[in-house]
Amino acid sequence: MTDTTADHRESYPPSAEFAAAANADASNYARAAADRDAFWAEQAARLHWDQPWSQVLDWSDAPVAKWFVDGKLNVAYNCVDRHVLDGHGDQVAIHWEGEPGDSRDITYADLLAEVSRAANYLTELGLEPGDRVAIYMPMVPEAIVSMLACARLGLTHSVVFAGFSPTALRQRVDDASARLIITTDGQWRRGKAAPLKEAVDEALDATGENGHSVEHVLVVRRTDIEVPWTEGRDLWWHETVAQASPEHTPQAFDAEHPLFILYTSGTTGKPKGILHTTGGYLTQASYTHHNVFDHKAGQDIYWCTADIGWVTGHTYIVYGPLSNRTTQVVYEGTPNFPDEHRHWNIVEKYGVTIYYTAPTLVRTFMKWGKEIPGAHDLSSIRLLGSVGEPINPEAWRWYREVIGASTAPIVDTWWQTETGSIMISPLPGVTAAKPGAAMTPLPGISAKVVDEEGRAVQLGETEANGYLVLDQPWPSMLRGIWGDMERYRATYWERYAEQGWYFAGDGAKLDADGDLWVLGRVDDVMNVSGHRISTAEVESALVGHSGVAEAAVVGASDTTTGQGIVAFVILTAEAKDTGAALVDELKAEVSREISPIARPREIHVVPELPKTRSGKIMRRLLRDVAEGRELGDTSTLVDPNVFEAIRASRT
């Protein structure tokens, strides 16, 4: 295929005009390298602290860090109150766009009143600092208000993506022992109202060994659908929060106070509750948003298309942008409702200047054709961002040319739920970005690409492949796995325990210039449209079906979603293989148990799975089959002929 792109350079430096006005310049790298602690102290000073810290970093209890020791602050005050007190109460904080076409503009003064009301009512319910609150909501303003109200009161929130099943919700509620769930009656999805409160009821009715910890369910009216109701437990937002006082005095919390738990897929199938704390997290969220997106308060209109159910929504919709006095767009729905023009209509309507989305969506836009964005005036866009997985060079160039008018810099950001904030990314006013490369760690961040033994890969004429490790602590790093510090140490620190490095679970390579390219997961976690789903979780859902005896799941490369889920199942002796009907049934089972995001792309019924003599399923070989490659080494298998039967099942 010949490339028709007019501009096909290897790298793209920022324009002189962009660089001259950029928030960050090359001196940031030198300052951070000269004195890391002083650099992070400088970033923390961008926030309001009620009590100054006595020490920037205490790493004596590694791998658990303490940042800004003894410092005290309030996250909600930093995101809302201080902007109002500085005279910016009339500035729009959120241009909210509902899927059916309704919209609301919420100023910083409005946001302060809403957050104060919610904080007052949550206090009335008897919640105290350190209690956990589950938030199971679509992208409505009350979801952001709920997060900020929790932060204001020192309540630790656990946001659960509204696309997750009742089973997944219950698992997370039980693990965190949440006292309250905040939800909506339903959510809009492609023009239809889908129930959500009903899913909460189903989750709470599910049998648990010791019952559940939930005392109340607070419900926002969004779709006006009928909802089941438990008197005394269930409460309407409009009858409670909306009636509370709009004035509330926040208190300061220790820099290490737990801010939120966010569950992410684990290789064992049991989700891991990633714990983030207050001072270090907000410092890095605010710093990265300011520098990576080059955000100018009062001038830019910023739009991150993520959902608050994922870490991108926490850091780059709620905490980073609001701490920097951003005016942002928040959109409730899907990109193709009522049609494929929706995102570009929104960009035009609000004059969006900074647009941050996932490679999956960029590839979907490519599939829909450049005529769709071409029908709109996107000239307001001055910077583009990418998140969730590595972006392929072809999509990168298309994004820059079609959406960014061949001028907007692209910040291709690498980070994780565990890192809390962006770690590796071009700086838009500094870096000559290469399509598909994460480039270099941000100032203040240290990363290496190493081999199995921990030796740094050597740069030569060829690319140097290895594992991505973080060799220095960073402010927004996770402080552990909720309730399971052993698992925390084993999951992230065991592989390079001797060196004391964090292993990210990603492979990476350095090119001949020393620039870093992330290659994706090397463990049993798949990356589907930027969402991490463990093979074990999907296998467990498949085996939950009465007709399945055993299942093996792999992530196979997919041109749109990055990876697609491919499953191989062995049926029980009693089960009847009904072909497509059975496959549809199994796909529906996974959607119901986990989420439609985890629905396998393909399911193959096979007579046997490839296993080693020790009984381990060789997923590497199944991935070769799923991607149509020649098989790798099969010598360790009990029965190498098993692949003939697997191949036959795919024809």
SETOR-371853 format. One record per residue: y, x, z of N, C-alpha, C in turn; residue in one letter. Coordinates in steps of 0.1 Angstrom, whole numbers, plus 5000, padded with zeros to 4 digits. Layout:
# SETOR-371853
YXZYXZYXZa
...
***
This chain:
# SETOR-371853
498850095000500050005000501250095000m
502150074991503350154990504450094999t
505150185005506250145015507450105007d
507949985010509149945002510349955011t
510250005023511450025031512350135026t
513550095025514550195019514650315029a
514650285042514950395052513650425059d
512950535055511650565060511650705067h
512750735075512850865081511850885092r
511651005096510751035107511351005121e
512751015121513350985134514750935131s
515250855141516550785139517450805151y
518450905149519350925160520350815161p
521050795172522050695174523250735165p
524050625162525250655154526250725164s
527150795158528150865166528950765174a
529250655168529950545175529250495187e
527950465185527050415197527050525208f
526750645204526650755214527950775222a
529050755215530350785222530550675233a
530050555231530350455241529150425251a
528050505249526850475256526950495271a
526250425279526250445294525650575298n
524650625291523950745294524250855284a
524350975289524351085279523351195284d
523251305276522251405278522351475292a
523551465298523751535311522851465322s
522451345320521651275330520351355332n
519751405321518551475322518751605331y
519751675328520051805335520351775350a
521151675353521451645367520151605375r
519251525368518051485375517151605377a
517051695367516151805368516651905379a
517951915380518552015390518351965404a
518451835407518251785421517851645420d
516451625420515951485418516451395429r
516351435442516751345453518251305452d
519051405448520551375447520751275435a
519951295424520151205413519751055417f
518651045424518250905428519250845439w
519750935447520750885457521950835449a
522350895439523450855430523150715424e
521950695420521550565414521550455425q
521050495436521050395447522450355452a
523350445450524750415454525450315445a
524750275434525250175425525150035432r
524250025442523949905449524849895462l
524849775468525449755481524449775492h
524649865501523749895512524549845525w
523849765533524449735546524349845556d
523249925554523050045563522650155554q
523350275555522950385546521550445550p
520950505540519650575543519850715549w
518850755557518950885563518150995555s
517250945546516451045538516150975525q
516351045513516050975500514550945499v
513751045501512251025499511451085510l
510551005515509551065525508151045518d
507551155514506351155507505251215516w
505451215529504551275538503251195540s
503251065537502050985538501550955524d
501651045515501251025501499750975501a
499350885492500150835481501050705484p
501450695496502350585499503750645502v
504750605493506050665494506950575503a
507950645509509050565515510350625508k
511050525502512350565496513550515504w
514550595504515850545511515550505525f
514850595533514450575546515550535555v
515250425563516250365573517350285566d
517450285553518450215546518150065547g
519249985547519049835547519949775537k
519349665530520149595520519549455518l
520249375511519649245507519649225492n
518549205486518349205472519249095465v
519148975471519848855465521448885466a
521848945477523248975478523649065467y
522849165464523149255453523149195439n
522349085438522149025425523148915423c
523748855434524548735432525848745440v
525748755453526948745462528048845458d
527648965457528649075455529449045442r
528848995432529648965420530648855422h
530248755430531148645433532348695441v
531948775451533048835460533948925453l
533448985442534349075434535148995423d
535048865424535948785415535248745402g
533948755401533248725388532448595389h
532848505399532148385401532048295388g
533048295380533148215368532348275356d
531848395357531048455346529748385346q
529248355334527948295332526848395335v
525948355344524848445347523648415338a
523448285336522248245328522648135318i
522548165305522548055295521048005294h
520847895300519447845300519147745288w
518147775281517847695269516447635271e
516347495272515147435274514347415261g
513047395262512347385249512747255241e
512847145248513247025240514647025234p
515447125238516747135232517847115243g
517547085255518547075266518947215270d
520147225275520547355279521547345291s
521647455299522547465310523247605311r
524447605314525147735317525347745332d
524747845338524847865353525747985355i
526847965362527748085365527148155378t
527748265381527348345393527648255405y
528748185405529148095416528147985418a
527747925407526647825407525347875412d
525047995408523748055412523748085427l
524948135432525048155446524748035454l
525447925450525247795457523747745456a
523147755445521747715443520847795452e
520947935452520148025459520347995474v
521547965478521847945492521247815497s
521247705488520647585492519147605494r
518547675484517047695485516747775498a
517547875501517347965513517447875525a
518447795526518547705537517347615539n
516847555528515747465530514447535533y
514247655527513047735531513047765546l
514247795551514347825565514047705573t
514447585568514147455575512647435576e
511947485566510447465565509747555575l
510547645582509947735592509447865586g
509847895574509348025568510148145574l
509448255576510048365583509848495575e
510748595576510648715569509148775569p
508648815558507248865557506248755553g
506648625554505748515549505648525534d
504548475529504348485514504548345508r
505148345496505448215489504948235475v
504048135470503548145456504548065448a
504848115436505748045427504948025414i
504747905410503847875398504647785389y
505547845381506547765374506747815360m
507147725351507547765337508947835338p
509547865327510847935327512047835329m
512147775340513247695344514147765354v
515447735354516347805364515847805378p
515147695382514747695396513647805399e
513047855389512047965391512748085396a
513848115389514748235393515348215406i
515848095408516548055421515448075433v
514248035430513248045441512948195444s
512848275434512648415436513748475444m
514948445440516148505447516248455462l
515848325464515948265477514948335486a
513748365481512748435488513248575492c
513848645482514348785484515448775495a
516248675494517348655504516848645518r
515748585520515148555533514148655538l
513848755529512748845533511448795531g
511248675524509948625521509348695509l
508148725510507448805499506948705488t
507548705476507048605466505848665458h
505048575454503948605445504048505433s
504648545422504748455410503448455403v
502948335400501748325392502148255379v
501748325368502048275354501648125353f
502548045348502247895347501147865337a
500647965329499547945320498247975326g
498248015339496948045346496247925351f
494947925352494147815356494247785371s
493847665376493847645390492947745398p
491847785392491047885398491748015401t
492448065390493248185391494348175401a
495048055402496048035411495548035426l
494447965428493847965441493448105446r
492848185437492448325440493648395446q
494848385439496048455443496648405456r
496648275457497148205469496348255481v
495048245480494148285491494348435495d
494448525484494548665487495848695495d
496948625491498248655498498448565510a
497548475513497748375524499148315523s
499448255511500748195509500948065517a
502048045524502347925532502947815523r
503547855512504247755504503947785489l
503847675481503747695467504947615461i
505747675452506847615445506347595431i
506447465425505947445412506847335405t
506447285394507147175387506147065384t
506646945381505746835378504846875366d
505546935356504846975344505647075336g
505147115325505947205316505847165302q
506947195295507047165280506347275272w
505347235264504747325255504547265241r
505347315232505447265218505547115218r
506547065225506946925224506146835233g
505146885240504346795248504546845263k
504446735272504546765286503146795291a
502946915296501546945302501746955317a
500746885324500846885339500747025345p
501447035356501347165364501047135378l
501747035384501547005398500046965400k
499446895390498046855390497146985392e
497547095385496747215386496847275400a
497947255407498147305421497247225429v
497147085427496347005435494847045434d
494447065421493147105418492747245425e
493747335425493547465431493347445446a
494147355452494047345467492847255471l
492347175462491147095465489947175464d
490047285456488847365454488247415467a
486947425469486447455482486647605484t
487147635496487247775500486547785513g
486047905517485247915529486047865541e
487347905542488047865554489247775551n
489147695540490347615536491447705531g
492647655529493647735523494847745533h
495747835530496847865539498147785536s
498047705526499347635521499647515530v
500947515534501447405543502247305535e
502947355525503747265517503747305502h
503947205493504147225479505447165475v
506347245471507747205467507747185452l
508147065447508047035433509347005426v
509647075416510847055407510446955397v
511346855395511146755384511646815371r
510646825362511046885349510746795337r
509546735337509046655325508946505328t
509146465341509046325345507646265343d
506646345342505346285341504846245355i
503846155356503246115368502646225375e
502846235389502146345396501446295408v
500246355411499546315423500346365435p
500246295446501146325457500446315470w
500646425479500046425492501246415502t
501346295508502446275518502446375529e
503646425533503646525544503546665539g
502746685528502646825523503546845511r
503646745502504346765490505846715491d
506746795485508146765487508846785474l
509746685471510546695458511746795460w
511946885451513146975452514446895452w
514546785444515846715443516146635456h
515046615464515346535476515546625488e
515246755486515346855498516246965495t
515847055486516747175483518147135478v
518147035469519446995463520346935473a
519846885484520646825495521146925505q
520547045505520847145515522347205514a
522747275524524147335523524147445513s
525247455505525447565495525947695501p
525947705514526447825521525447885529e
525248015528524148085536524548235537h
524448285549524748425552523448505551t
523348595542522148675541522048785552p
520848825555520648945564520049055556q
520349175561519849295554518349325559a
517649375549516249415552516049565550f
515049615556514649755554514349785540d
514649905535514349945521512949925518a
512049945528510549935525510049795528e
510949695530510449555533509749505520h
508549435521507849385509508649285502p
509049305489509749215481508849115474l
507849175467506949085460505549145458f
504549055456503249085452503049025438i
502549105429502249055416500849095412l
500048995409498649025406498449065392y
497549175390497349225377495749245376t
495349245363493849255361493249385366s
492149375373491449495378490149505370g
489549625370488349645362487149575369t
487249535382486149465389486249315387t
487249265380487349115378488149055389g
488349115401489149055411490549105409k
491549015407492949065405493449155416p
494249245413494849335423496249295426k
496549275439497949235443498749355444g
499549385434500449505434501649475443i
501849555453502949535462504149625459l
505349555458506649625456507549595467h
508349695471509249685482510749675477t
511649695486513049645483513949745477t
514249855485515349945481515050025469g
513950095469513550175457513350095445g
512749985446512449895434513849855428y
514749805436515949755431516849865425l
516749985431517450095426517050135412t
515750145410515250185396515350065386q
515149945391515349825382516749825376a
517749845385519149845382519549955373s
519050075377519350205369518850195355y
517550155354516950155340517550045332t
517849925337518449825329519849865324h
520649935332521949985329521850095318h
520950185319520950295310520050275297n
518850215299518050195288518550095278v
519149985284519649875275521149895272f
521749995278523150025276524049905279d
523649835289524349705292525749725297h
526649645291528049645295528449505302k
528649515315528949385322530149315316a
530049185315531149105310531349105295g
530549195288530649205273529349165266q
528249215271526949185264526349055267d
525648995258524748885260523348935258i
522548935269521249005269520148895269y
519048925262517948835262516648905262w
515948895274514548945275513648825273c
512748825263511948705260510648695269t
510548775279509348765287509248645296a
508248625304508048515313508048575327d
508648505337508748555350507348575357i
506248525350504948545356504448685354g
505148765346504748905344505848995350w
505549125351506449215357507749225349v
507649215336508849225328509849125331t
509349005335510248895339510848925352g
510148985361510649015374511849125373h
511549235366512449345366513549325356t
513249275344514249265333514749125330y
514449025338515148895337515848875351i
515148895362515748865375516448985381v
515749085386516349185394517249285387y
516849345376517649445370518949385364g
518749285355519949225349520949165359p
520549085369521449025378522149125387l
521449235390522149335399523249405391s
523149395377524149455369525149355363n
525249245369526149135365526049105350r
524849075346524549045332524748895329t
525248865317525148725312523948725303t
522948645306521648655299521148515294q
520348515284519748395279518348385285v
517948275290516648245295516148125287v
514948145280514448035271513147985277y
512947855277511747795284510547795275e
510747795261509547755253508947865244g
508247815234507547905225508547945213t
508248055206509148095195509048015183p
508047925182507947845169508047695172n
508847655182509147515185510647485184f
511147395176510347305167509847375155p
510447495152509947575140510147725143d
509847805132509947945134511348005135e
512347915134513747965134514247965149h
513447925158514047895172514748025178r
514048135178514648255184516048285177h
516048285164517248325157518348225159w
518048095160519047995163519648025177n
518848065186519348105200520248225199i
519748325192520648445190521948415185v
521948325174523248285168524148205178e
523448115185524148015194524948095205k
524348195211524948265222525448405218y
525248445206525748575202525048695209g
523748685210522948785217523148925212v
523449015221523749155217522549245219t
521749215230520649305234519349215234i
518349245226517149165225515949245228y
515149205238514049275243512749185242y
511749235234510549145232509349235231t
508249175228506949245227506549275212a
505849385210505349415196504549295190p
503749225198503049105193503949015186t
505048985192506048885187506648945174l
506949075174507549135162506549125150v
505249155153504249135142504148995138r
504248895147504248755143505348725134t
506548775138507748755129507548815115f
506948925115506648995102505748905093m
504748835100503848755093504548625088k
505548575096506248465091507248495080w
507548615079508448665067509848685071g
510448785064511848825067512848715063k
512448615055513348515051513848435063e
512948415073513348335084514548395092i
514448525097515548585103516748605093p
516348625081517348645070518248525068g
517848405073518648285071519748265082a
519748365091520648365103521548485104h
522748455111523648565113523248635126d
522648755124522148825136523048945138l
524248945133525149065134525549095148s
525449005157525849035171524849135178s
523649145173522649235179523049385177i
523149455188523449595188522349685193r
521349625200520349705206519049625207l
517849685203516649615204515649685213l
514749615220513849675229512449625226g
511449705230510049665228509349695241s
508349605245507649625258506249565257v
505349615265504049555267502849635261g
503149715251502049795245502749885235e
502049985230502750065219503049985207p
504150005201504549935188504150025176i
503449965167503050045155504350075146n
504350195140505550235132505950135122p
505050065115505449975105506249855111e
505749805123506449695130507849745135a
507849875140509149935145510149935134w
509749985122510749995111511249855106r
510249755106510649625102511649565112w
511349585125512249535135513649585134y
513749715132515049785131515749735118r
515049725107515749685094516049535094e
515149455097515349305095516149245107v
515749285119516449215130517749305135i
517649435133518649525138519549575126g
519549515115520349545103520349695100a
519249765103519149905100520049995108s
520649935119521650015127521350015142t
520749905147520449895161519449995166a
519750075176518650155182517550075188p
516350125188515250055194514750135207i
514750075218514150135230512750085232v
511750175229510350145230509950185244d
509750095253509650125267508250125272t
507850235279506550235286506650225301w
505950125306505850115321504750015324w
504549985337503449895341503849815353q
503049715356503249635368503349725380t
502549835380502449925391503650015392e
504250045380505450135381506750065385t
506749935383507849845387508949845377g
509249955371510449965361510050055350s
510850065340510650155328510550295333i
509650375327509350515331509650605319m
509150565307509350655295509950565284i
511050615278511750545268512750635262s
513150605249514350665244515550625252p
516550705253517850665258518750635246l
519250515245519750475232520950555227p
521750605236522850685231522550835229g
521350875232520951015232519851055223v
518750965223517551005217517450975202t
516951075194516651045180515250985180a
515150855180513850785183512950795171a
511650815174510550815163509850675164k
509650615152508950485152507550495159p
507350415169506050415176505950515188g
506950595190506850695201507650645213a
507050665225507750635238508750745240a
508650865234509550975234509451055247m
510351045257510251125269510551045282t
510051095293510351035306511851025308p
512250915314513750895317514151005327l
515451025328515951115338515551075352p
514951165360514551125373513051095374g
512351085362510951055361510251175356i
509051195361508251315356506851265352s
506451295340505051255335504451375327a
503151375327502451485319501351425311k
500951495301499651455294498651565296v
497551525303496651635307495151595303v
494251695304492851675300492151625313d
490851615311489951565321490051645334e
490251775333490351865345491851875350e
492751805344494151815349494951925343g
494451995332495252095326496152025316r
497452075315498352015306497852045292a
497951945283497451965269498452065262v
497952145254498752255247499352205234q
500552225232501252195220500852295209l
500452245198500152335187500552275174g
499952305163500252245150499752105150e
498652085158498051945158498551875170t
498351735170498751655181497751685193e
498351685205497551705217497251575225a
495951535225495651405231495151435246n
495451335254494951345268495251215276g
495351235289495551125298497051135303y
497651015305499051015309499051005325l
499651105331499751105346501251115350v
501551055362502851075367502751165379l
503451285378503151385388504251395399d
505151305399506151305410506351155414q
506551125427506850985430508150935424p
508250805423509450745417509850615426w
511150585426511550475435510850345434p
510650295422510050155421508550155420s
507950265425506450275425505850165434m
504650125431503950035440503650105453l
503650025464503350075477501950045481r
501049995472499649975476499149845469g
497949815471497349695467497249605480i
497749485479497849395490496449385497w
496449425510495249405518494049505514g
494349605506493249685502493749825498d
494149905508494650035505493650135500m
492350105503491250195498491250175483e
491250055478491250025464492450095457r
493550085464494750155458494550305456y
494050365466493750515464492750545454r
491650465454490550485444491050455430a
491850345428492150305414493150405408t
494150445415495250515409495350665412y
494650705423494850845427493650925428w
492450865426491250935428490951035417e
491251005404490851085393491551225394r
492851225399493551355400493951375415y
493051345424493351355438493751495442a
493051595436493351735440494851765437e
495351715426496751755422497751655428q
497251545433498151445439498851365428g
498251335417498951265406498451125405w
499351035400499050895397498550895383y
497350835381496750815368497050675363f
497750665352498250535347497150455340a
496050515336494950435329495250435314g
496250505310496550505295496250645290d
495850645277495750775270497150805263g
497450925260498650955254498451085246a
499451115237499451235229500851295229k
500951425227502151485225502151535211l
503251505203503351555190503851705190d
503951755178504351905177505751925183a
506551825184507951845191507851825206d
506651785211506551765225506951615229g
507151535219507451395222506151315225d
506251215234505051145239504851015232l
503550995228503050875222502050815231w
502150685235501150625244500050565235v
498850585238497750545229497050415235l
497350365246496750245252495750275262g
495050165267494150175279492950255276r
492550335286491250405285490150345294v
490550245302489550185311489150055306d
488549965314488049845310489049725311d
490249765308491349655308491849645294v
491849525289492349505275493849465275m
494549495265495949465264496149365252n
496249235256496349135246497749075246v
498449095236499849055235500649095247s
500449225252501149275263500649235277g
499649145277499049095290497749175292h
497649225305496449295308495349205313r
494249205307493149125310491949215312i
491149195323490049285325488849235318s
487949325313486749285306485849205316t
485849255329485049195339485449055342a
486749025342487248885344486648785334e
486748835321486248745310484748735310v
484048845313482648845314482148745325e
482848745336482548665347482748515343s
483848485336484048345331482948295322a
482448385313481448355303480048335311l
479748415320478448405327478448285336v
479748235339479848105347479347985339g
479147995326478547885318477047885320h
476547765322475047755325474147815314s
474647825302473747875291473848025289g
474648095297474848245294474148325305v
473348415301472648495311473348625313a
473948685303474748805304475748815293e
476848885296477948895287478549035287a
479049085276479749205275481049185266a
482149225271483449195264484149325261v
484749335249485549455246486849405239v
487849495240489049475233488949545219g
489149475208489049535195490449525189a
490849625181492149625176492449505167s
493749455169494149325163495549345157d
495749315145497049345138498149265145t
497949155151499049075157499149095172t
498049085179498149095194497849225200t
497649335191497349465196495849485199g
495349395208493949395210493449245210q
492249225204491749085205490449095213g
490148995220488948995229487648955220i
486649045221485449015214484349015224v
483548905224482448895234481148895228a
480148955235478748945231477948885242f
477248775239476548705250475048695247v
474248695258472848675257472648535264i
471948445258471748315263470548305273l
470548215282469348195291468248135282t
467048145288465848105280465947955277a
466547875286466647725284467747685275e
468747775273469947735265469547725250a
470247635243470047615229471247675222k
471047755212472147815204472547705194d
473647645197474147535187475247595178t
475247725177476147795167477647775171g
478447725161479947715163480247625175a
479447525178479747435189479647505202a
478647595204478447665216479647765218l
479947835207481047935207482347865211v
482647745206483847675210483847645225d
482647605229482447565243482747685252e
482247795248482447925256483847965256l
484547955245485947995244486747905253k
486447775253487147675262486947705276a
485747755280485347785294486247905299e
486448005290487348115294488748075295v
489247995286490647935287490847865300s
489847785304489947705316489847785328r
488947885328488747965340489948065343e
490448125332491448225334492848175328i
492848165315494148125308493848125293s
494548045285494348045271494648185265p
495448275272495648405267494348485266i
493448455276492148525276491048475267a
491448375259490448305250489948415240r
488648435240488148545230488448505216p
488748615208488948595193487548565187r
486548635191485148615186484148615197e
483148535196481948545205480748545197i
479848645199478648665192477448645201h
476548555198475348545205474348645200v
473848735210472948845206471648845214v
470648895209469348895217469349005228p
470149105227470149215236471449285236e
471749355248473049435248472649585249l
473549665243473149815244473349875258p
472349925264472449975277471850115278k
472450185287471850325290470650305299t
469950415302468850405310469150365325r
470450395328470850355342471250205342s
471250135331471549995331473049965327g
473850075324475250055321475350005306k
476149895304476449845291477449945284i
477049985272477850085264478950005256m
480049975263481149905257481749985245r
481750115246482350195236481650165222r
480350155223479550125211479849985206l
479949885215480249755211481649745204l
482549835209483849835203483749885189r
482849985186482650035173482149925164d
481249845169480649725162481749625159v
482549595169483649495168484649535158a
484949665157485949715147485349765134e
484049745132483349775120483249925117g
483250005127483150155125481650195126r
481550325121480250385122479950405137e
478750385142478450395156478550545161l
479050555173479050695179477650725184g
477550815193476350865198475550755205d
474250725200473450625206472250685214t
472250815215471050885221470750845235s
471850795243471550765257471050625259t
470950545248470550405249469050395251l
468650295259467250265260466650225247v
467350145239466750095226467850105216d
467950215208469050225198468950115187p
467750055186467549955175468249815179n
468749805191469449685195470649655186v
471249755180472349735171472049665158f
470849675154470449605141470549455144e
470049415156470149265160471549225162a
472449315168473849275170474549265157i
474349355148474949345135474549215128r
473249185128472749065122473548935127a
473848945140474548825147475948805141s
476548915136477948915131478048875117r
476948875109477048845095477148695092t
***
